[in-house]
Every structure is written in structure tokens, then in C-alpha cells.
Amino acid sequence: MPMPMPMSRHVIALSAAVCLAAGLAAAPASAEPRPRTLGELAKKHHKYFGSATDNPEFTDAAYLKLLGSEFGQTTPGNAMKWYATEPAPGVFDFTAGDEVVAFAKAHHQKVRGHTLVWHSQLPAWLTERSWTAAELRPVLKNHIQKVARHYKGKVIHWDVVNEAFNEDGTYRESVFYKTLGPGYIADALRWAHEADPHAKLYLNDYNVDGIGPKSDAYYRLIKQLKADGVPVEGFGIQGHLALQYGFPADVKQNMQRFADLGVEVAVTELDIRMNLPATPSMLATQATWYADYVKACLEVRKCVGVTIWDYTDKYSWIPSVFPGEGAALPYDENLAPKPAYHAIRKVLGG
Ligand code: 9MR
């Protein structure tokens, strides 16, 4: 029996000739390597770079393609909030949150859990009646533990308590504070820890980028919680900035002072809005601000990552809350990268 070898050689020679003729033979040598994604670039610094997302956006294929490929982490913008997870007393619904978690898992993304206790986006059954402490305590505990248990092993962090302080550093008069007193924060952290001992437990707020009365209040509270052995493990700096208010001073020093208290820090909801229409010069300033904010995180070892509050202006929350403002994210409404995207890439070493 003749061996099939000579035939194979013919086939190989023929394919080589075809490739050469088509100019393909040189392709492997000259092919551009795929540019690294923001998520991959951040990973080289042992940090994540992520984006928030929201369930209505899950019908937009072009949006999902970038969300799944460019980012190493995601945060559900609304899906894990109280109104969504416990729409009726003791009745839990994890559909929306599970959808985000499944997407993240399929794309090898970490998930930040957001949020267990917040004064806003509460269900009507909770806000439309009055509570005694004896009534509200078990309701709060049950909510925290049911949600945290459901997502156990699926989220790296929980924003356990969100936006607990006013601008002047006094406690926000939420239903939880008014009914249970300031101790609700330590209780919430302890209950969350019981339910999911591995998720890092965060306190999270806005306007705490630099050193000031509000971030000072967190500094004092976290110091006290640590001294009392309460499981607080992270400080979430939301980072909702606006060009018209200036870049916050001392961002890196502020992160570092929390790191020195023994907690990690995360930039959890970064966006940088401006008065519309956006001009090239405003977009250039925005790019510098994004880069400077990310750089601060890179320079603080215990800053674990940066999340932008969605990645495209198409789905930003800003225009609906601040009429006349917008253009806050690194991709425009057509999902095209803006100067901010390129500036972030550069500061991450891309
Ligand atoms: O992105 C969220 C938006 O879709 C909601 O309408 C809004 C309601 O307040 O909440 C947005 O997310 C907030 C986050 O949960 C906490 N920090 C401020 C964010 C912007 O409001």
C-alpha cells in the first residue's frame, strides 16, 4: 500500500501557494496583537476595572458585547436593591440580580453586590408605614441575610450600607437611623458577615473623594467599628464628579488614610458629568480627570479597583437626574470611545 504522505505534501504545498498568492502567508508575523482590554490592563496592576449595568440594557447586543469583553467586573445598578429583591414583605425576587450575575459569570467578571441597606429605592411596603425598633430590626436582618445568602460565593463585595451620612458628616435621617439609631450600621455589617463570611463588606457613599466633613465621618466610624471588632472591610468611594465643581483635592491621600485604617478602598461608581453641549475642551478635561482618578487608585495598594457607573452615555443616569448635564462616561451614546477611554487605557499602561 502506498503511504499517503506524498499526497499530504502536495496538499501542504498547494495551501502554501494559495496563501502566498492571497498574501496571507505573512499574516501571522505582521498581525497586530489584540489590544488589551481595560479589564486586562487593570489586572496587570492587581486591580479590576469594571462597569455598572442594568437589566433593561440586556436587550442591546452591541452594548452587551463591549460590557462582556472590555470589563473585568460589573455591578448591578439597580437589580440587587431592596425594591427589586424584596418587593413584598418576606417575598424575595432575585430574577434581575441573577441575570446580571449569570452574565458576569459567563464573561469571567467579578461582581460587586449593591446594596443591602439604603434610604432610597425602598419598596412602598417599607416606606409607607411607621415602624418601632422591635418591628424593623428583624425585617432588616431578614432582608440582609436572605439577599446575602442568595448571592453567597457570587459577589466579591457588598455595599452593606449605602450613603449613611449627610454632607456635614451627621447621620442621614433614614428610616433605619431614625428607628434603630446609629447602631444599625454595625448590626447590618454583622448580619451580612454571618450570611456571607467571604464577601468583603463595604460602606459606600458619594462626595467622599477628598478629605472633608463627610469622609471624616466615615473615617471616624470605620475606626470605631474596627476597634469594636465589627466586620467592616472596605470603603467605597462612589466618585460622581462634575466638571463645574472642580477635581476633588487629596483623592489619593484620602484613599490612603482609609487603607491605613486597615480597610480596602474601591472606586465604586465613577462618572464625570458636564453641562451640555460637551465641547472638545470639556471632553479633554474629563479625560484628564478620569486618568487622575484611576492613577490615584493605582498608587494606593489597597485600592482594589475602579467601577464606572455604566460605560456609555447611552445608559447614564445623569441626564434624567441633572437636566442639561451628561456626557459623563468614557464611551459616547453610539458606543464609540471618547478621549476619556483613551486616557484611562494610557494610565493603565495600554
Ligand atoms: O444608576 C441608578 C439609577 O438607574 C437609578 O435610577 C438611581 C435611583 O437613585 O440609582 C442609580 O444608582 C445610584 C446608586 O445606586 C447609589 N449612588 C448613586 C447612584 C446614582 O443615583
Residues whose N, C-alpha, C, O or C-beta is under 5 A from the ligand:
A	BS01	9MR	G77 W317
